[in-house]
């Protein structure tokens, strides 16, 4: 049998058998391709900075993840109707009056150039219209790094 004949025979068998060729779960997990009714509340999980980069280079790499919420670069009123729910993060440092939005969804906030000492980072989950839905605070110490190393 040629390769093409085998492929056609296999396809015909699967179609005739009516066997679904996609994964199924007993709870029908959410998908990004269909709207979700009554979405559960979003949750934000934030860890302490990774110890090695903080101790050796003074770089704070703060891992995060969101549940029931996608971090995407979408903004404005029309983006609030996106389902599954999406938005961005607001990040502020040491209670300063300014902050920035992170819409990259990289799974980590990276901070460099912080002076040695205690620091506090507030990471908030926000809608496309900047309504804050919740947040987490991370406190850590940047050590004095000997640049002669």
Secondary structure, 3 states (H helix, E strand, C coil): CCHHHHHHHHHHHHHHHCCCCCCCCCCCCCCCCCCCCCCCCCEEEEEEECHHHHHHHCCEEEEEEEECCEECCCCCHHHHHCCCCEEEEEEEECCCCCCEEECCCCCEEEECCCCCEEEEEEEEEEECCCCEEEEEEEEEEECCCCCCC
